[in-house]
Amino acid sequence: MANASLYWFRQDLRLADLPGLIAASKSGQVIPVFIFDEALGGDWKLGGASQWWLHHSLQKLAADLRAIGSRLVLRRGETVHVIAQLLEETGAQNVFASRQYQPWADETEQGVRKVAESAGGAFKRYPGTLLFEPENIRTGGGTPFKVFTPFWRACLKQPAPAQPQPAPTLTSPNEWPHSDVLDTWELCPKKPNWAQGWDTLWTPGEAGASTALNTFLESHVNRYGDGRDFPAQPNTSRLSPFLKFGEISPRQIWWTAQNAKQRSPNEGGSIDKFLSEIGWREFCNHLVTQFPAMPDRAWNPKFEYFPWQRHAANLTAWQSGNTGYPIIDAGMRELWQTGFMHNRVRMVVASFLTKHLLMHWREGEQWFWDCLLDADLASNACSWQWVGGSGADASPYFRIFNPIAQGEKFDKSGVYTRHWVPELAEMPDKYLYKPWEAPELTLKAAGVELGKTYPNPIVDHREARETALEAYATLKNVAMA
Ligand SMILES: Cc1cc2nc3c(=O)[nH]c(=O)nc-3n(C[C@H](O)[C@H](O)[C@H](O)COP(=O)(O)OP(=O)(O)OC[C@H]3O[C@@H](n4cnc5c(N)ncnc54)[C@H](O)[C@@H]3O)c2cc1C
């Protein structure tokens, strides 16, 4: 097949503003391909919730490709082997793709490069996942940044990201290779179907991403600056799963936000704050390219000696939202029931696991990896290490969130907590975050029987705090080479 190329989709499941796809379209016939390589990533292969999203995202991408007269070829197996097979079957020579930043991406790409070269073609990789390529952002001394604020300042001094490009026209091959049927991959849970109802909460795919961005910028961004910490309020964009799967490009977000700023200069502060959070996503990828072991090992090596504890019952109580601390339980249940958790609550539950329960941040990172629709290797690892104190530019370990005060401050009227912990729906505000202090009569009137209808706290806040600080103090004696 003359001048045919594969476009190898990974976490870039969109047609618009995809430089690699545009380049492929200019080179001749294009065969769009997605490979489900179950082993890719080892311990970090796609988690359960992400698989649900992937299924729906691929369905939408296939439909979008059909609408422009093309197709999506689905194949399952080891990536390099499948690409080699496809090149042979179709006679295509080149493989186009977008750059990805996972630690295993380079090795896989080297394999793809080899098979493309053996077929007489080349592997051609394009940006499209980040606003700024990590190697282009350097300190005055030429080294990578380790602290967010100067990193983002340096990003903002770069020339503005290029304007997003529309979806290209694709020329089809004369003959399409065989494609798997998506349903046979069984990406969605069945028995039990723990994702029931998720399709009413989320609309994966490029159109859903664009709606989420526009709705946020039109209706919610004005409250983002000072309202993004309140989990009961719809003040954040909920774009993270779309970004994780590349259904929207950060350039599209950047420019749509810049245009919104021009239309509504009063909202400039909120919009800049929102863009700086997109900057955190860039920063996490910047850190992972410096330290690819970040998902598994502490950035600050001293923390490899932290006296983490193992306690299966406490871990289960945390995972299932039965710790006896209402704001923690609300967050963990939101996660299980929707595949998402508000950022403020993510910070509080992560602090509780690593400080009140003294459990390794990796336990939390792995649970989030399986349960989050937006589970992203770089953002998840960096955020867990940020909360747990071991990361670059981390929150210091001794800053321990008080789960009672956090609930009282960020969900004062209890709308979020009562929704996810309905057994406390009738508790008066005064005791909502510390039901164990409520008088017997109050508990009875609220229909709460501690230890029966709602758990007693699994640890005492003050004691746990002291124990965590003592554990942290042991690091002072660790001498590093
Ligand atoms: C323990 C912990 C684990 C996390 N794991 C993930 C993860 O696996 N995947 C993930 O995308 N985010 C993760 N985050 C970051 C953050 O919680 C989510 O990105 C955010 O809640 C997504 O909601 P949103 O899209 O409404 O965010 P918005 O506030 O609307 O922000 C816009 C976008 O900016 C990015 N962003 C925002 N905050 C952060 C941050 N702190 N770090 C990196 N990027 C950020 C996201 O892409 C987000 O969609 C984690 C945070 C914590 C504390």
The ligand as an SDF file (V2000), in Angstrom:
LIG
                    3D

 53 58  0  0  0  0  0  0  0  0999 V2000
   -3.6980   12.4060   46.5850 C   0  0  0  0  0  0  0  0  0  0  0  0
   -4.0370   13.0340   45.2650 C   0  0  0  0  0  0  0  0  0  0  0  0
   -4.0540   12.2660   44.1090 C   0  0  0  0  0  0  0  0  0  0  0  0
   -4.3410   12.8470   42.8660 C   0  0  0  0  0  0  0  0  0  0  0  0
   -4.3570   12.0600   41.7420 N   0  0  0  0  0  0  0  0  0  0  0  0
   -4.6070   12.6220   40.5350 C   0  0  0  0  0  0  0  0  0  0  0  0
   -4.6300   11.8270   39.3620 C   0  0  0  0  0  0  0  0  0  0  0  0
   -4.3910   10.6090   39.3790 O   0  0  0  0  0  0  0  0  0  0  0  0
   -4.9290   12.4380   38.1850 N   0  0  0  0  0  0  0  0  0  0  0  0
   -5.1790   13.7870   38.1030 C   0  0  0  0  0  0  0  0  0  0  0  0
   -5.4490   14.2960   37.0020 O   0  0  0  0  0  0  0  0  0  0  0  0
   -5.1260   14.5630   39.1930 N   0  0  0  0  0  0  0  0  0  0  0  0
   -4.8570   14.0310   40.4100 C   0  0  0  0  0  0  0  0  0  0  0  0
   -4.8460   14.8200   41.5270 N   0  0  0  0  0  0  0  0  0  0  0  0
   -4.9350   16.2900   41.3550 C   0  0  0  0  0  0  0  0  0  0  0  0
   -6.3470   16.8970   41.4610 C   0  0  0  0  0  0  0  0  0  0  0  0
   -7.0080   16.4230   42.5950 O   0  0  0  0  0  0  0  0  0  0  0  0
   -7.2210   16.6250   40.2490 C   0  0  0  0  0  0  0  0  0  0  0  0
   -6.5280   16.9240   39.0590 O   0  0  0  0  0  0  0  0  0  0  0  0
   -8.4850   17.4940   40.2920 C   0  0  0  0  0  0  0  0  0  0  0  0
   -9.2130   17.2300   41.4550 O   0  0  0  0  0  0  0  0  0  0  0  0
   -9.3310   17.2180   39.0830 C   0  0  0  0  0  0  0  0  0  0  0  0
  -10.5220   17.9470   39.1730 O   0  0  0  0  0  0  0  0  0  0  0  0
  -10.8390   19.0960   38.1430 P   0  0  0  0  0  0  0  0  0  0  0  0
  -10.6100   18.6080   36.7570 O   0  0  0  0  0  0  0  0  0  0  0  0
  -12.1950   19.6000   38.4820 O   0  0  0  0  0  0  0  0  0  0  0  0
   -9.7210   20.1460   38.5290 O   0  0  0  0  0  0  0  0  0  0  0  0
   -9.5830   21.7120   38.2260 P   0  0  0  0  0  0  0  0  0  0  0  0
   -9.3880   22.3550   39.5370 O   0  0  0  0  0  0  0  0  0  0  0  0
  -10.6660   22.1940   37.3660 O   0  0  0  0  0  0  0  0  0  0  0  0
   -8.1750   21.7930   37.4930 O   0  0  0  0  0  0  0  0  0  0  0  0
   -8.0450   21.7310   36.0610 C   0  0  0  0  0  0  0  0  0  0  0  0
   -7.0590   20.6530   35.6910 C   0  0  0  0  0  0  0  0  0  0  0  0
   -5.7760   20.9460   36.2330 O   0  0  0  0  0  0  0  0  0  0  0  0
   -5.1060   19.7350   36.5830 C   0  0  0  0  0  0  0  0  0  0  0  0
   -4.8480   19.7500   38.0220 N   0  0  0  0  0  0  0  0  0  0  0  0
   -5.5600   20.3600   38.9920 C   0  0  0  0  0  0  0  0  0  0  0  0
   -4.9690   20.1840   40.1910 N   0  0  0  0  0  0  0  0  0  0  0  0
   -3.8770   19.4250   39.9790 C   0  0  0  0  0  0  0  0  0  0  0  0
   -2.8510   18.8990   40.8240 C   0  0  0  0  0  0  0  0  0  0  0  0
   -2.8200   19.1520   42.1340 N   0  0  0  0  0  0  0  0  0  0  0  0
   -1.8820   18.1650   40.2670 N   0  0  0  0  0  0  0  0  0  0  0  0
   -1.8690   17.9200   38.9290 C   0  0  0  0  0  0  0  0  0  0  0  0
   -2.7960   18.3990   38.0910 N   0  0  0  0  0  0  0  0  0  0  0  0
   -3.7950   19.1420   38.6020 C   0  0  0  0  0  0  0  0  0  0  0  0
   -6.0400   18.6020   36.2260 C   0  0  0  0  0  0  0  0  0  0  0  0
   -5.6960   18.1390   34.9510 O   0  0  0  0  0  0  0  0  0  0  0  0
   -7.3980   19.2780   36.2250 C   0  0  0  0  0  0  0  0  0  0  0  0
   -8.3500   18.6390   35.4190 O   0  0  0  0  0  0  0  0  0  0  0  0
   -4.5860   14.2470   42.7840 C   0  0  0  0  0  0  0  0  0  0  0  0
   -4.5730   15.0120   43.9600 C   0  0  0  0  0  0  0  0  0  0  0  0
   -4.3120   14.4120   45.1780 C   0  0  0  0  0  0  0  0  0  0  0  0
   -4.2890   15.2730   46.4090 C   0  0  0  0  0  0  0  0  0  0  0  0
  1  2  1  0
  2  3  1  0
  2 52  2  0
  3  4  2  0
  4  5  1  0
  4 50  1  0
  5  6  2  0
  6  7  1  0
  6 13  1  0
  7  8  2  0
  7  9  1  0
  9 10  1  0
 10 11  2  0
 10 12  1  0
 12 13  2  0
 13 14  1  0
 14 15  1  0
 14 50  1  0
 15 16  1  0
 16 17  1  0
 16 18  1  0
 18 19  1  0
 18 20  1  0
 20 21  1  0
 20 22  1  0
 22 23  1  0
 23 24  1  0
 24 25  2  0
 24 26  1  0
 24 27  1  0
 27 28  1  0
 28 29  2  0
 28 30  1  0
 28 31  1  0
 31 32  1  0
 32 33  1  0
 33 34  1  0
 33 48  1  0
 34 35  1  0
 35 36  1  0
 35 46  1  0
 36 37  1  0
 36 45  1  0
 37 38  2  0
 38 39  1  0
 39 40  1  0
 39 45  2  0
 40 41  1  0
 40 42  2  0
 42 43  1  0
 43 44  2  0
 44 45  1  0
 46 47  1  0
 46 48  1  0
 48 49  1  0
 50 51  2  0
 51 52  1  0
 52 53  1  0
M  END
$$$$
